[in-house]
Protein backbone atom coordinates (compact mmCIF):
# COMPACT_ATOMS: atom_id res chain seq x y z
CA UNK A 1 0.00 0.00 0.00
CA UNK A 2 2.73 2.48 1.00
CA UNK A 3 4.88 1.44 -1.96
CA UNK A 4 1.95 2.00 -4.31
CA UNK A 5 1.38 5.48 -2.89
CA UNK A 6 5.11 6.27 -3.17
CA UNK A 7 5.11 5.07 -6.77
CA UNK A 8 2.10 7.24 -7.64
CA UNK A 9 3.61 10.26 -5.92
CA UNK A 10 6.95 9.74 -7.68
CA UNK A 11 5.25 9.40 -11.07
CA UNK A 12 3.33 12.64 -10.50
CA UNK A 13 6.45 14.52 -9.42
CA UNK A 14 8.51 13.10 -12.29
CA UNK A 15 5.81 14.18 -14.75
CA UNK A 16 6.04 17.77 -13.48
CA UNK A 17 9.85 17.64 -13.53
CA UNK A 18 9.72 16.40 -17.13
CA UNK A 19 7.56 19.41 -17.99
CA UNK A 20 10.16 21.69 -16.41
CA UNK A 21 12.99 19.95 -18.26
CA UNK A 22 11.15 20.20 -21.59
CA UNK A 23 9.75 23.71 -21.19
CA UNK A 24 9.83 26.23 -24.00
CA UNK A 25 13.35 27.53 -24.64
CA UNK A 26 13.98 30.75 -22.76
CA UNK A 27 11.27 30.18 -20.16
CA UNK A 28 12.77 31.24 -16.84
CA UNK A 29 12.11 29.41 -13.58
CA UNK A 30 12.00 31.76 -10.59
CA UNK A 31 13.05 30.42 -7.17
CA UNK A 32 13.86 32.02 -3.82
CA UNK A 33 17.54 31.16 -3.29
CA UNK A 34 20.74 29.30 -4.10
CA UNK A 35 19.67 26.02 -2.48
CA UNK A 36 16.51 26.00 -4.60
CA UNK A 37 18.64 26.41 -7.73
CA UNK A 38 20.90 23.57 -6.55
CA UNK A 39 17.92 21.28 -5.89
CA UNK A 40 16.43 21.80 -9.35
CA UNK A 41 19.86 21.45 -10.96
CA UNK A 42 20.37 18.14 -9.12
CA UNK A 43 17.06 17.01 -10.65
CA UNK A 44 18.39 17.84 -14.15
CA UNK A 45 16.17 20.88 -14.64
CA UNK A 46 18.14 23.06 -17.07
CA UNK A 47 18.71 26.80 -16.84
CA UNK A 48 17.62 29.49 -16.87
CA UNK A 49 16.78 29.32 -13.16
CA UNK A 50 16.85 32.70 -11.45
CA UNK A 51 16.89 33.32 -7.71
CA UNK A 52 14.98 36.22 -6.22
CA UNK A 53 17.42 37.33 -3.56
CA UNK A 54 19.55 39.62 -5.73
CA UNK A 55 19.42 42.84 -3.74
CA UNK A 56 16.87 44.59 -5.94
CA UNK A 57 13.17 45.11 -5.44
CA UNK A 58 10.77 42.48 -6.71
CA UNK A 59 9.20 44.94 -9.14
CA UNK A 60 12.58 45.99 -10.57
CA UNK A 61 13.69 42.37 -10.90
CA UNK A 62 10.47 41.44 -12.73
CA UNK A 63 10.76 44.41 -15.09
CA UNK A 64 14.42 43.65 -15.79
CA UNK A 65 13.75 39.96 -16.47
CA UNK A 66 10.68 40.73 -18.60
CA UNK A 67 12.85 42.88 -20.90
CA UNK A 68 14.90 39.79 -21.74
CA UNK A 69 12.34 36.95 -21.44
CA UNK A 70 8.68 36.43 -22.25
CA UNK A 71 7.70 33.51 -20.03
CA UNK A 72 8.22 32.59 -16.38
CA UNK A 73 7.47 29.68 -14.07
CA UNK A 74 7.22 30.71 -10.42
CA UNK A 75 8.47 28.01 -8.02
CA UNK A 76 8.57 29.71 -4.66
CA UNK A 77 8.28 27.70 -1.45
CA UNK A 78 4.92 26.52 -0.11
CA UNK A 79 5.07 28.46 3.13
CA UNK A 80 3.25 31.74 3.79
CA UNK A 81 6.15 33.87 2.50
CA UNK A 82 6.44 31.76 -0.65
CA UNK A 83 2.73 32.15 -1.33
CA UNK A 84 2.96 35.91 -0.96
CA UNK A 85 6.01 36.03 -3.24
CA UNK A 86 4.20 33.94 -5.85
CA UNK A 87 1.25 36.35 -5.82
CA UNK A 88 3.49 39.41 -6.10
CA UNK A 89 5.56 37.85 -8.87
CA UNK A 90 2.47 36.87 -10.82
CA UNK A 91 1.06 40.38 -10.57
CA UNK A 92 4.36 42.08 -11.49
CA UNK A 93 5.08 39.80 -14.44
CA UNK A 94 1.53 40.11 -15.77
CA UNK A 95 1.81 43.91 -15.57
CA UNK A 96 4.77 43.68 -17.98
CA UNK A 97 2.77 41.54 -20.40
CA UNK A 98 4.85 38.44 -19.69
CA UNK A 99 3.42 34.94 -19.58
CA UNK A 100 3.63 33.66 -16.00
CA UNK A 101 2.89 30.14 -14.74
CA UNK A 102 2.01 29.69 -11.07
CA UNK A 103 -0.02 26.55 -11.73
CA UNK A 104 3.08 24.33 -11.85
CA UNK A 105 3.91 25.45 -8.29
CA UNK A 106 0.39 24.54 -7.16
CA UNK A 107 0.45 21.13 -8.89
CA UNK A 108 3.85 20.29 -7.42
CA UNK A 109 2.66 21.20 -3.93
CA UNK A 110 -0.36 18.90 -4.36
CA UNK A 111 1.91 15.92 -5.12
CA UNK A 112 4.15 16.40 -2.08
CA UNK A 113 3.55 15.32 1.51
CA UNK A 114 2.83 18.03 4.04
CA UNK A 115 6.38 17.77 5.44
CA UNK A 116 7.92 19.21 2.26
CA UNK A 117 7.62 23.01 2.35
CA UNK A 118 10.34 24.18 0.00
CA UNK A 119 12.01 23.64 -3.34
CA UNK A 120 15.41 23.00 -1.71
CA UNK A 121 14.05 19.76 -0.19
CA UNK A 122 12.66 18.49 -3.49
CA UNK A 123 15.76 16.67 -4.76
CA UNK A 124 16.22 14.76 -1.48
CA UNK A 125 12.55 13.79 -1.42
CA UNK A 126 12.63 12.57 -5.02
CA UNK A 127 15.77 10.52 -4.30
CA UNK A 128 14.09 8.92 -1.24
CA UNK A 129 11.03 8.06 -3.33
CA UNK A 130 13.17 6.61 -6.12
CA UNK A 131 15.02 4.43 -3.57
CA UNK A 132 11.74 3.28 -1.94
CA UNK A 133 10.22 2.35 -5.29
CA UNK A 134 13.34 0.39 -6.36
CA UNK A 135 13.13 -1.83 -3.25
Secondary structure, DSSP 8 states (H G I E B T S, - for coil): -HHHHHHHHHHHHHHHHHHHHT--TT-EEEESSHHHHHHHHHTT--S-EEES-SSS-HHHHHHHHHHH-SEEEE---SSHHHHHHHHHHHHHHHHTT-EEE-HHHHHHHHHS-TT--SGGGHHHHHHHHHHHHH-
